[in-house]
């Protein structure tokens, strides 16, 4: 990596990190909305009498079946959040490494 490439990397990474953090924030909001929707669906089914199992295990199974789509939405939102979180950490690590290299090169030139 040349000095120019390193300088360009140090200039570009903060904005990339910012965009990744925005995506992470959006994924977090989507995850929260999905969880809220799932809870609302569960509450609706419980209060409407659709869940009639003989014991708690049957009722939980019925509830899972009745709320399959919102549950899948929560799982998808969780996966997106994890992916976006990894992307932020990866960019932050790249930036830290580039800064360390720049410090080493600056010390070598002195």
C-alpha positions in Angstrom: 0.0 0.0 0.0 1.5 3.3 -1.1 1.4 6.5 1.0 -1.3 7.9 -1.4 -3.4 4.8 -1.0 -3.1 4.9 2.8 -4.0 8.6 2.8 -7.0 7.9 0.6 -8.1 5.0 2.9 -7.8 7.3 5.9 -9.9 10.0 4.2 -12.6 7.6 2.9 -13.1 5.3 5.9 -14.8 7.7 8.3 -17.7 8.4 5.8 -18.0 4.7 5.1 -18.2 4.0 8.8 -20.8 6.7 9.2 -23.0 5.2 6.4 -22.6 1.7 8.0 -23.6 3.1 11.3 -26.7 4.7 9.8 -27.6 1.3 8.2 -27.0 -0.3 11.6 -29.3 2.2 13.3 -32.0 1.5 10.6 -31.6 -2.2 11.2 -32.0 -1.7 14.9 -35.2 0.2 14.4 -36.5 -2.5 12.0 -35.7 -5.1 14.6 -37.6 -3.2 17.3 -40.6 -2.8 15.1 -40.6 -6.5 14.2 -40.4 -7.4 17.9 -43.3 -5.1 18.7 -45.4 -6.5 15.9 -44.7 -10.0 17.0 -45.7 -9.1 20.6 -48.9 -7.5 19.3 -49.8 -10.6 17.2 -49.1 -12.9 20.2 -51.2 -10.7 22.5 -54.1 -10.6 19.9 -54.1 -14.4 19.6 -53.9 -15.0 23.3 -56.7 -12.5 24.1 -59.0 -13.7 21.3 -59.1 -17.3 22.5 -57.3 -18.8 19.4 -54.8 -20.4 21.7 -56.5 -23.3 23.5 -53.9 -25.9 24.3 -54.3 -28.2 27.3 -50.9 -27.2 28.8 -48.3 -24.4 28.4 -46.3 -26.4 25.9 -49.3 -26.8 23.6 -50.3 -23.2 23.9 -46.7 -22.1 23.1 -46.7 -24.3 20.1 -50.0 -23.0 18.9 -48.8 -19.5 19.4 -45.6 -20.1 17.4 -47.7 -21.5 14.5 -50.2 -18.6 14.6 -47.4 -16.1 14.6 -45.0 -17.7 12.1 -44.8 -14.7 9.8 -44.1 -12.1 12.4 -41.6 -14.5 14.0 -39.8 -14.9 10.7 -39.7 -11.1 10.3 -38.0 -10.8 13.7 -35.5 -13.5 12.7 -34.7 -11.7 9.4 -34.4 -8.4 11.2 -32.0 -10.0 13.8 -29.9 -11.4 11.0 -29.7 -8.0 9.2 -28.8 -6.3 12.4 -26.0 -8.8 13.0 -24.7 -8.3 9.5 -24.7 -4.6 9.7 -23.0 -4.7 13.1 -20.2 -6.8 11.6 -19.9 -4.4 8.8 -19.4 -1.5 11.2 -16.8 -3.4 13.2 -15.0 -4.4 10.1 -14.7 -0.8 8.8 -13.7 0.4 12.3 -11.0 -2.3 12.4 -9.8 -1.2 8.9 -9.6 2.4 10.0 -7.7 1.4 13.2 -5.2 -0.6 11.2 -4.7 2.2 8.6 -4.1 4.7 11.4 -1.5 2.3 13.0 0.3 1.9 9.7 0.3 5.6 9.2 1.8 6.1 12.7 4.5 3.5 12.0 5.4 5.0 8.7 5.6 8.5 10.2 7.9 7.2 13.0 10.1 5.5 10.4 10.5 8.7 8.4 11.6 10.7 11.4 
